[in-house]
Amino acid sequence: LLLGNIGRPGGGLNALRGHANIQGGTDCGMAYHNLPGYIPIPKADHPSLGVFLKAATPAALRPEATNFLSNMDRFVVSQLKAYYGDAATRENGFAYDFHPKLPLSPAGAYENWSWAYIFDRMYRGDLEGFFSFGMNPVSNGPHSRKAIAALAKLKWLVVAENFEQETATFWRSDILALVDRKPEEVDTEVFLLPAANFAEKDGTFVNSARWIQWKWKAVDPPGDAKPDQEIIARIFLKVRELYAKEGGRFADPVLKLNWWYTNPWSPSLDEVCKELNGWAVRDVRDAAGNVVVRAGGQLSRFLDTRADGTTLSGNWLYIGMYTDAGNLTQRRSYADPSGLGRYPEWTVSWPANRRILYNRCSADGQGRPWDPTRVGIAWNGQRWVGDNADYTADSPPDAGLGAFIMLPEGVARLFVPGQFVEGPWPEHYEPAEAPVPNELHPSQSSNPALQHFGTEFDVLGDSGEYPIVCTTYRLTEHFHYWTKNNPYSVQLQPEFFVEMPLELASEKGIANGDQVRVTSARGSIEGKAMVTRRIKPMQVGGKTVYQIGFPIHWGFLGRGQQKGSLANLVTPTVVDPNSFAPEYKGFLVKLDKI
């Protein structure tokens, strides 16, 4: 922002995501605190739709600001229509009462249901059951021992996966031994549902540039494996059948869910794509009474949505991906009129097939590109041309709408008011476990807003006992926790190892290939030493600090040499207080030759 690169070709804004479809997951409400389209989840103290909309809709801070989220009522009502269909009416607040609300804690704060908090509640006995789809909490969550102990307190566990994995088999004696338990002491009933792999089902991936790209199924899943939507549909339809037959507390959200799909037992993802985009339930009219979208027609613009129940859209951000012209996520045109790699007809990007967010910033106050050789958008005297303008297309430069249309002030922010729990200004904090005090403020080294969990598993070490910085990482040859079942991947990288600098290895008398043990305050892990010059000793706070690292991909099950090498046996249950991401990348350990 300070260098003037926001909204310009070759500049931001792009989120750096971890892998293939994290962007799509967060777009569609994967995080506990948002609904699809980054609509905040309703809270327990939002008893009505009106109260919720007042809380969720920002007020413009400048009279000429676009403040695009002032349209929140259109997006929310259209989404409620997608969820509940004909059962969502003006008279019942568009079925807002059917929607789940984020509870308040006894202390009066909103409850946190992100990963680490779920497993903390599970360990404390607050959960009876858990669904795990495409995840392996024993392997990929912080502090594997706490996750195992938590799963052992459930009544039931459902795992949908491509391969048998550690979470579905946490009851094995060798895994339970990590928490000093035996299989006969665990009552959890486990259901392992065979699920299709990514290449065995169609759907979309959304990348960091927000391109919603359709992918076609390559092969059918083997045996009894089914795609996710079929697994979910079969569970839902059976639950709905039981509610209809036996009744139950608060049945309306289940009985009146808008399950309209041609094949209710395995909905077509093309139909789901169409629903996320949305359509007109009745004729949509403009302020003059003219019909702009006929009933049944697909929406093509955000502002075609209405707050009166005439439109339906599962995710307002994705409007334009499935229009009356068809499923545009399947487009594959190499045409690039700009010559800058925008490819406007290769699939579709959100929002509004706009390839560069905040592209109004690419032109000066008169609408002239800052760099005439790399044009984002430009004013031609009548409208903005180039990329789809992140701005009202026919609004002249001197209208002063402000380049940042999503912000209520219409201009850029150098700080973030009200969104970071520790305050609005960027600040450097050390991890909860750090080898030295924070140079900027030694008396408050880590984030003051960190919330520490209080079970016997939630322990931290100090640099006196654990002087080495440790990090975890992924390998090119593997993808998370399932390619260890692929013989070719395992042939390339067959076993767990610990990477360490040459200088540290020399001090410890460790040679390449020796067996070593890495120990933190939470546990230990063993593997072969990989002595390297890639990692260097660091001089920090007037002393030498060593760093080591190891990959995350191994465990108890799979091909190759699986020796219980769960990387997260040593990581802490500490999460960032804003993103709730665990501190996998910086914690303290000690290293010993075995």
Secondary structure, 3 states (H helix, E strand, C coil): CCCCCCCCCCCCCCCCCCCCCHHHHHHCCCCCCEEHHHEECCECCCCCHHHHHHHHCCCCCCCCCCCHHHHHHHHHHHHHHHHHHHHCCCCCHHHHHHCCCECECCCCCECCCCHHHHHHHHHCCCCCEEEEECCCHHHHCCCHHHHHHHHCCCCEEEEEECCCCCCCCCCCHHHHHHHCCCHHHCCCEEEEEEECCHHHCCEEEECCCCEEEEECCCCCCCCCCECHHHHHHHHHHHHHHHHHHHCCCCCHHHHCCCCCCCCCCCCCHHHHHHHHHCEECCCEECCCCCEEECCCCECCCHHHCCCCCCEECCCHHHCCCEECCEEHHHCECCCCCCCCCCCCCECEECCCCCCCCCHHHHECCCCCECCCCCCCEEECCCCEEECCCCCCCCCCHHHCCCCCCCCCCCCCCCCCCCCCCCCCCCCCCCCCCCCCCCCCCCCCCCCCCCCCCCCCCCCCCCCCCCCEEEEEECCCCCCCCCHHHCHHHHHHCCECEEEEEHHHHHHHCCCCCCEEEEECCCCEEEEEEEEECCCCCEEECCEEECEEEEECCCCCCCCCECCCCCHHHCCCCCECCCCCCECCCCEEEEEEEC
